[in-house]
Amino acid sequence: MSTFKLSPLKKLEIILAGEHREFATGLLDRADVKGYTIVGNLSGKGSQGFYGGHLMFNEDDALIMIIVAVSSNLVDALLEGFQPFFEAHSGVIFVSDIQVVRPVKFMA
């Protein structure tokens, strides 16, 4: 039985309105992030109360979460890039330590 070698990375979970998807993915692309996953139609409860994740007219009207795994040396630059956005718009970024198999898939 083979054992996988795990490598440490950071996971960012970026939650924001779908209408700002291009801003967020553009920032990630400019930072040379190799890939990300976008989950749409989110619902939950936050400081503004409950938010139902239904699609009204299009995906821009729902919350999305962009999940990205990056090396720790890229986290500060990404957070700095998102800071002005979150000063003017609602949303949040969660940062956590993770372990991945095949780190080459996540490195630029």
OpenMM code with the backbone's topology and positions (N, CA, C; nanometers):
from openmm import Vec3, app, unit

residues = "MET SER THR PHE LYS LEU SER PRO LEU LYS LYS LEU GLU ILE ILE LEU ALA GLY GLU HIS ARG GLU PHE ALA THR GLY LEU LEU ASP ARG ALA ASP VAL LYS GLY TYR THR ILE VAL GLY ASN LEU SER GLY LYS GLY SER GLN GLY PHE TYR GLY GLY HIS LEU MET PHE ASN GLU ASP ASP ALA LEU ILE MET ILE ILE VAL ALA VAL SER SER ASN LEU VAL ASP ALA LEU LEU GLU GLY PHE GLN PRO PHE PHE GLU ALA HIS SER GLY VAL ILE PHE VAL SER ASP ILE GLN VAL VAL ARG PRO VAL LYS PHE MET ALA".split()
positions = [
    Vec3(0.0845, -0.1185, 0.0000),
    Vec3(0.0000, 0.0000, 0.0000),
    Vec3(0.0885, 0.1241, 0.0000),
    Vec3(0.0613, 0.2170, -0.0921),
    Vec3(0.1429, 0.3384, -0.0985),
    Vec3(0.0858, 0.4449, -0.0062),
    Vec3(0.1754, 0.5274, 0.0432),
    Vec3(0.1322, 0.6371, 0.1293),
    Vec3(0.1555, 0.7684, 0.0556),
    Vec3(0.0588, 0.8557, 0.0681),
    Vec3(0.0710, 0.9868, 0.0058),
    Vec3(0.1520, 1.0784, 0.0955),
    Vec3(0.2368, 1.1591, 0.0341),
    Vec3(0.3077, 1.2621, 0.1075),
    Vec3(0.2215, 1.3875, 0.1063),
    Vec3(0.1969, 1.4424, 0.2228),
    Vec3(0.1161, 1.5631, 0.2353),
    Vec3(0.2048, 1.6865, 0.2416),
    Vec3(0.1587, 1.7928, 0.1783),
    Vec3(0.2325, 1.9191, 0.1779),
    Vec3(0.1418, 2.0296, 0.2314),
    Vec3(0.1975, 2.1198, 0.3121),
    Vec3(0.1147, 2.2265, 0.3713),
    Vec3(0.0867, 2.3393, 0.2721),
    Vec3(-0.0369, 2.3846, 0.2716),
    Vec3(-0.0785, 2.5021, 0.1955),
    Vec3(-0.1801, 2.5792, 0.2791),
    Vec3(-0.2258, 2.6908, 0.2282),
    Vec3(-0.3316, 2.7694, 0.2916),
    Vec3(-0.4550, 2.7635, 0.2021),
    Vec3(-0.5706, 2.7534, 0.2644),
    Vec3(-0.6962, 2.7554, 0.1897),
    Vec3(-0.7678, 2.8864, 0.2182),
    Vec3(-0.8068, 2.9552, 0.1129),
    Vec3(-0.8888, 3.0756, 0.1245),
    Vec3(-1.0278, 3.0410, 0.0749),
    Vec3(-1.1281, 3.0754, 0.1557),
    Vec3(-1.2677, 3.0622, 0.1167),
    Vec3(-1.3228, 3.2041, 0.1113),
    Vec3(-1.3450, 3.2513, -0.0084),
    Vec3(-1.3846, 3.3894, -0.0323),
    Vec3(-1.5346, 3.3907, -0.0622),
    Vec3(-1.6115, 3.4540, 0.0244),
    Vec3(-1.7564, 3.4598, 0.0053),
    Vec3(-1.7952, 3.6034, -0.0272),
    Vec3(-1.8662, 3.6191, -0.1392),
    Vec3(-1.9085, 3.7513, -0.1839),
    Vec3(-2.0262, 3.7373, -0.2789),
    Vec3(-2.0851, 3.8494, -0.3150),
    Vec3(-2.1982, 3.8483, -0.4076),
    Vec3(-2.1509, 3.8048, -0.5463),
    Vec3(-2.2339, 3.7269, -0.6133),
    Vec3(-2.1992, 3.6767, -0.7454),
    Vec3(-2.1674, 3.7856, -0.8465),
    Vec3(-2.2251, 3.9027, -0.8271),
    Vec3(-2.1986, 4.0130, -0.9194),
    Vec3(-2.0518, 4.0574, -0.9159),
    Vec3(-1.9779, 4.0181, -0.8115),
    Vec3(-1.8365, 4.0568, -0.7991),
    Vec3(-1.7409, 3.9430, -0.8349),
    Vec3(-1.7950, 3.8402, -0.8967),
    Vec3(-1.7150, 3.7234, -0.9341),
    Vec3(-1.5948, 3.7611, -1.0211),
    Vec3(-1.6169, 3.8424, -1.1230),
    Vec3(-1.5071, 3.8778, -1.2143),
    Vec3(-1.3975, 3.9565, -1.1437),
    Vec3(-1.4347, 4.0436, -1.0502),
    Vec3(-1.3328, 4.1149, -0.9732),
    Vec3(-1.2446, 4.0152, -0.8978),
    Vec3(-1.3088, 3.9222, -0.8259),
    Vec3(-1.2344, 3.8269, -0.7431),
    Vec3(-1.1479, 3.7337, -0.8278),
    Vec3(-1.2050, 3.6776, -0.9329),
    Vec3(-1.1265, 3.5851, -1.0155),
    Vec3(-1.0168, 3.6597, -1.0905),
    Vec3(-1.0420, 3.7840, -1.1272),
    Vec3(-0.9376, 3.8643, -1.1914),
    Vec3(-0.8203, 3.8887, -1.0987),
    Vec3(-0.8507, 3.9194, -0.9728),
    Vec3(-0.7444, 3.9400, -0.8744),
    Vec3(-0.6635, 3.8108, -0.8567),
    Vec3(-0.7322, 3.6979, -0.8471),
    Vec3(-0.6632, 3.5693, -0.8321),
    Vec3(-0.5787, 3.5387, -0.9557),
    Vec3(-0.6315, 3.5651, -1.0738),
    Vec3(-0.5562, 3.5399, -1.1971),
    Vec3(-0.4318, 3.6282, -1.2051),
    Vec3(-0.4460, 3.7550, -1.1678),
    Vec3(-0.3301, 3.8458, -1.1705),
    Vec3(-0.2236, 3.8049, -1.0694),
    Vec3(-0.2644, 3.7363, -0.9624),
    Vec3(-0.1687, 3.6887, -0.8609),
    Vec3(-0.1079, 3.5541, -0.9015),
    Vec3(-0.1401, 3.5081, -1.0216),
    Vec3(-0.0901, 3.3804, -1.0742),
    Vec3(-0.1346, 3.2598, -0.9930),
    Vec3(-0.2547, 3.2687, -0.9327),
    Vec3(-0.3127, 3.1518, -0.8667),
    Vec3(-0.3435, 3.0506, -0.9761),
    Vec3(-0.3036, 2.9263, -0.9547),
    Vec3(-0.3134, 2.8261, -1.0608),
    Vec3(-0.4566, 2.7803, -1.0870),
    Vec3(-0.5417, 2.7812, -0.9874),
    Vec3(-0.6794, 2.7384, -1.0073),
    Vec3(-0.7641, 2.7682, -0.8856),
    Vec3(-0.8939, 2.7563, -0.9020),
    Vec3(-0.9877, 2.7790, -0.7926),
    Vec3(-1.1181, 2.7096, -0.8251),
    Vec3(-1.2001, 2.6929, -0.7233),
    Vec3(-1.3323, 2.6340, -0.7380),
    Vec3(-1.4347, 2.7377, -0.6966),
    Vec3(-1.5407, 2.7505, -0.7757),
    Vec3(-1.6474, 2.8460, -0.7440),
    Vec3(-1.7743, 2.7675, -0.7121),
    Vec3(-1.8277, 2.7930, -0.5934),
    Vec3(-1.9523, 2.7305, -0.5503),
    Vec3(-2.0582, 2.8399, -0.5463),
    Vec3(-2.1690, 2.8190, -0.6142),
    Vec3(-2.2713, 2.9218, -0.6234),
    Vec3(-2.3931, 2.8921, -0.5387),
    Vec3(-2.4829, 2.9908, -0.5349),
    Vec3(-2.6131, 2.9747, -0.4719),
    Vec3(-2.6036, 2.9416, -0.3227),
    Vec3(-2.5217, 3.0160, -0.2504),
    Vec3(-2.5012, 2.9921, -0.1076),
    Vec3(-2.6147, 3.0504, -0.0244),
    Vec3(-2.6365, 2.9906, 0.0905),
    Vec3(-2.7279, 3.0470, 0.1888),
    Vec3(-2.6640, 3.0330, 0.3258),
    Vec3(-2.7080, 3.1151, 0.4196),
    Vec3(-2.6527, 3.1090, 0.5540),
    Vec3(-2.6963, 3.2275, 0.6365),
    Vec3(-2.6376, 3.2383, 0.7537),
    Vec3(-2.6715, 3.3468, 0.8443),
    Vec3(-2.5453, 3.4208, 0.8838),
    Vec3(-2.5512, 3.5525, 0.8787),
    Vec3(-2.4379, 3.6360, 0.9159),
    Vec3(-2.4847, 3.7566, 0.9941),
    Vec3(-2.4023, 3.8590, 0.9957),
    Vec3(-2.4343, 3.9791, 1.0746),
    Vec3(-2.5587, 4.0509, 1.0223),
    Vec3(-2.5919, 4.0300, 0.8966),
    Vec3(-2.7104, 4.0932, 0.8375),
    Vec3(-2.8345, 4.0040, 0.8479),
    Vec3(-2.8233, 3.8899, 0.9168),
    Vec3(-2.9352, 3.7973, 0.9274),
    Vec3(-2.9234, 3.6833, 0.8286),
    Vec3(-3.0329, 3.6129, 0.8054),
    Vec3(-3.0333, 3.4974, 0.7164),
    Vec3(-3.0360, 3.5423, 0.5710),
    Vec3(-2.9570, 3.4737, 0.4894),
    Vec3(-2.9542, 3.5009, 0.3466),
    Vec3(-2.9905, 3.3722, 0.2745),
    Vec3(-3.1035, 3.3725, 0.2047),
    Vec3(-3.1472, 3.2553, 0.1292),
    Vec3(-3.0768, 3.2497, -0.0042),
    Vec3(-3.0241, 3.1350, -0.0377),
    Vec3(-2.9452, 3.1208, -0.1594),
    Vec3(-3.0262, 3.0795, -0.2788),
    Vec3(-3.1242, 3.1560, -0.3157),
    Vec3(-3.2039, 3.1221, -0.4325),
    Vec3(-3.1649, 3.2125, -0.5495),
    Vec3(-3.1780, 3.1591, -0.6665),
    Vec3(-3.1489, 3.2388, -0.7851),
    Vec3(-3.2733, 3.3173, -0.8231),
    Vec3(-3.2613, 3.4470, -0.8198),
    Vec3(-3.3757, 3.5314, -0.8561),
    Vec3(-3.3835, 3.5436, -1.0090),
    Vec3(-3.2883, 3.6128, -1.0661),
    Vec3(-3.2903, 3.6348, -1.2104),
    Vec3(-3.1658, 3.5765, -1.2771),
    Vec3(-3.0562, 3.5771, -1.2045),
    Vec3(-2.9326, 3.5197, -1.2572),
    Vec3(-2.8377, 3.4929, -1.1409),
    Vec3(-2.7231, 3.4356, -1.1704),
    Vec3(-2.6275, 3.3989, -1.0651),
    Vec3(-2.5681, 3.5202, -0.9949),
    Vec3(-2.5769, 3.6378, -1.0540),
    Vec3(-2.5226, 3.7579, -0.9910),
    Vec3(-2.5994, 3.7953, -0.8652),
    Vec3(-2.7241, 3.7496, -0.8529),
    Vec3(-2.8075, 3.7837, -0.7380),
    Vec3(-2.7866, 3.6922, -0.6183),
    Vec3(-2.6991, 3.5930, -0.6296),
    Vec3(-2.6753, 3.4977, -0.5207),
    Vec3(-2.5321, 3.5116, -0.4698),
    Vec3(-2.5092, 3.4650, -0.3471),
    Vec3(-2.3737, 3.4615, -0.2936),
    Vec3(-2.2966, 3.3460, -0.3556),
    Vec3(-2.1659, 3.3658, -0.3712),
    Vec3(-2.0772, 3.2599, -0.4185),
    Vec3(-1.9616, 3.2440, -0.3207),
    Vec3(-1.8964, 3.1283, -0.3282),
    Vec3(-1.7738, 3.1052, -0.2525),
    Vec3(-1.6674, 3.0587, -0.3511),
    Vec3(-1.5536, 3.1245, -0.3457),
    Vec3(-1.4398, 3.0857, -0.4282),
    Vec3(-1.3385, 3.0213, -0.3336),
    Vec3(-1.3031, 2.8972, -0.3638),
    Vec3(-1.2095, 2.8216, -0.2808),
    Vec3(-1.0772, 2.8110, -0.3553),
    Vec3(-0.9703, 2.8473, -0.2873),
    Vec3(-0.8388, 2.8451, -0.3503),
    Vec3(-0.7351, 2.7940, -0.2504),
    Vec3(-0.6419, 2.7145, -0.2988),
    Vec3(-0.5297, 2.6663, -0.2174),
    Vec3(-0.4021, 2.7300, -0.2708),
    Vec3(-0.3289, 2.7954, -0.1818),
    Vec3(-0.2081, 2.8679, -0.2226),
    Vec3(-0.0970, 2.8470, -0.1202),
    Vec3(0.0246, 2.8796, -0.1608),
    Vec3(0.1358, 2.8749, -0.0659),
    Vec3(0.1197, 2.9896, 0.0338),
    Vec3(0.1760, 2.9708, 0.1508),
    Vec3(0.1587, 3.0702, 0.2579),
    Vec3(0.2170, 3.2064, 0.2209),
    Vec3(0.3184, 3.2091, 0.1349),
    Vec3(0.3791, 3.3385, 0.0999),
    Vec3(0.2911, 3.4225, 0.0077),
    Vec3(0.1813, 3.3674, -0.0438),
    Vec3(0.0908, 3.4422, -0.1306),
    Vec3(-0.0299, 3.4986, -0.0555),
    Vec3(-0.0553, 3.4489, 0.0645),
    Vec3(-0.1760, 3.4868, 0.1388),
    Vec3(-0.1813, 3.6361, 0.1691),
    Vec3(-0.0753, 3.6933, 0.2218),
    Vec3(-0.0769, 3.8354, 0.2586),
    Vec3(-0.1056, 3.9248, 0.1385),
    Vec3(-0.0456, 3.8945, 0.0249),
    Vec3(-0.0683, 3.9750, -0.0949),
    Vec3(-0.2145, 3.9650, -0.1402),
    Vec3(-0.2722, 3.8460, -0.1341),
    Vec3(-0.4123, 3.8302, -0.1728),
    Vec3(-0.5044, 3.9053, -0.0776),
    Vec3(-0.4791, 3.8931, 0.0523),
    Vec3(-0.5623, 3.9649, 0.1498),
    Vec3(-0.5512, 4.1157, 0.1296),
    Vec3(-0.4309, 4.1633, 0.0996),
    Vec3(-0.4114, 4.3063, 0.0738),
    Vec3(-0.4888, 4.3495, -0.0507),
    Vec3(-0.4916, 4.2645, -0.1523),
    Vec3(-0.5659, 4.2961, -0.2733),
    Vec3(-0.7159, 4.3012, -0.2507),
    Vec3(-0.7674, 4.2160, -0.1618),
    Vec3(-0.9105, 4.2126, -0.1340),
    Vec3(-0.9543, 4.3179, -0.0321),
    Vec3(-0.8618, 4.3717, 0.0474),
    Vec3(-0.8987, 4.4629, 0.1558),
    Vec3(-0.9834, 4.5815, 0.1103),
    Vec3(-0.9437, 4.6554, 0.0064),
    Vec3(-1.0283, 4.7691, -0.0347),
    Vec3(-1.1681, 4.7249, -0.0794),
    Vec3(-1.1773, 4.6096, -0.1412),
    Vec3(-1.3076, 4.5590, -0.1843),
    Vec3(-1.3991, 4.5357, -0.0651),
    Vec3(-1.3474, 4.4676, 0.0375),
    Vec3(-1.4302, 4.4355, 0.1531),
    Vec3(-1.4568, 4.5553, 0.2437),
    Vec3(-1.3853, 4.6634, 0.2244),
    Vec3(-1.4187, 4.7868, 0.2956),
    Vec3(-1.5431, 4.8521, 0.2357),
    Vec3(-1.5732, 4.8190, 0.1091),
    Vec3(-1.6869, 4.8796, 0.0408),
    Vec3(-1.8021, 4.7823, 0.0145),
    Vec3(-1.7781, 4.6516, 0.0264),
    Vec3(-1.8791, 4.5508, -0.0056),
    Vec3(-1.8876, 4.4471, 0.1054),
    Vec3(-2.0002, 4.3774, 0.1095),
    Vec3(-2.0144, 4.2716, 0.2096),
    Vec3(-1.9430, 4.1451, 0.1620),
    Vec3(-1.9126, 4.0591, 0.2561),
    Vec3(-1.8445, 3.9332, 0.2273),
    Vec3(-1.7405, 3.9041, 0.3323),
    Vec3(-1.6701, 3.7953, 0.3131),
    Vec3(-1.5708, 3.7528, 0.4114),
    Vec3(-1.4694, 3.6606, 0.3444),
    Vec3(-1.3515, 3.6514, 0.4038),
    Vec3(-1.2512, 3.5533, 0.3604),
    Vec3(-1.2096, 3.4732, 0.4825),
    Vec3(-1.2176, 3.3412, 0.4706),
    Vec3(-1.1677, 3.2512, 0.5732),
    Vec3(-1.0336, 3.1970, 0.5260),
    Vec3(-0.9346, 3.1926, 0.6156),
    Vec3(-0.8029, 3.1390, 0.5832),
    Vec3(-0.7744, 3.0259, 0.6800),
    Vec3(-0.7356, 2.9111, 0.6265),
    Vec3(-0.7058, 2.7968, 0.7132),
    Vec3(-0.5863, 2.7195, 0.6596),
    Vec3(-0.5225, 2.6469, 0.7502),
    Vec3(-0.4115, 2.5593, 0.7140),
    Vec3(-0.4677, 2.4282, 0.6615),
    Vec3(-0.4114, 2.3818, 0.5505),
    Vec3(-0.4539, 2.2544, 0.4943),
    Vec3(-0.3321, 2.1718, 0.4554),
    Vec3(-0.3552, 2.0463, 0.4274),
    Vec3(-0.2535, 1.9550, 0.3752),
    Vec3(-0.3051, 1.9016, 0.2425),
    Vec3(-0.2218, 1.8994, 0.1400),
    Vec3(-0.2647, 1.8515, 0.0096),
    Vec3(-0.1719, 1.7427, -0.0425),
    Vec3(-0.2286, 1.6585, -0.1249),
    Vec3(-0.1526, 1.5616, -0.2025),
    Vec3(-0.1299, 1.6263, -0.3389),
    Vec3(-0.0180, 1.6028, -0.4001),
    Vec3(0.0145, 1.6596, -0.5319),
    Vec3(0.0188, 1.8127, -0.5278),
    Vec3(0.1076, 1.8721, -0.4492),
    Vec3(0.1132, 2.0178, -0.4389),
    Vec3(0.1444, 2.0868, -0.5709),
    Vec3(0.2016, 2.0167, -0.6654),
    Vec3(0.2330, 2.0765, -0.7955),
    Vec3(0.1058, 2.1278, -0.8643),
    Vec3(-0.0092, 2.0724, -0.8312),
    Vec3(-0.1364, 2.1167, -0.8884),
    Vec3(-0.1746, 2.2572, -0.8414),
    Vec3(-0.1132, 2.3036, -0.7328),
    Vec3(-0.1541, 2.4309, -0.6730),
    Vec3(-0.0472, 2.5394, -0.6848),
    Vec3(0.0685, 2.5036, -0.7310),
    Vec3(0.1791, 2.5993, -0.7369),
    Vec3(0.1899, 2.6599, -0.8770),
    Vec3(0.2087, 2.7918, -0.8812),
    Vec3(0.2192, 2.8609, -1.0107),
    Vec3(0.3571, 2.8392, -1.0698),
] * unit.nanometer
topology = app.Topology()
chain = topology.addChain("A")
for resn in residues:
    res = topology.addResidue(resn, chain)
    for name in ("N", "CA", "C"):
        topology.addAtom(name, app.Element.getBySymbol(name[0]), res)
